[in-house]
């Protein structure tokens, strides 16, 4: 199994959780607000991943076996690394919405 295949599994689970959470969330305005915040969060996480992955790879902290990657890079960072912030940006708010459903803040 390569990184791309593993990423598909993680992102698919995260999307499923977020879609389920949004379907159970009350109010169209609330859904739009959640989506806006999640998209903004994912954008920030992707930028931070691009910056810090490149710094860590350039400094020699870690490297990847070439046969597990598809060959697309953003600087030194393989594109597969960007699936993790996307999955986290979907999964964590989705779980939060599911587990706090019906509670008053």
Secondary structure, 3 states (H helix, E strand, C coil): CCHHHHHHHHHHHHHHHHHHHHHHCCCHHHHHHHHHHHHHHHHHHHHHHHHHHHHHHHCCCCCCCHHHCCCCEECCEEHHHHHHHHHHHHHHHHHHHHHCCCCCC
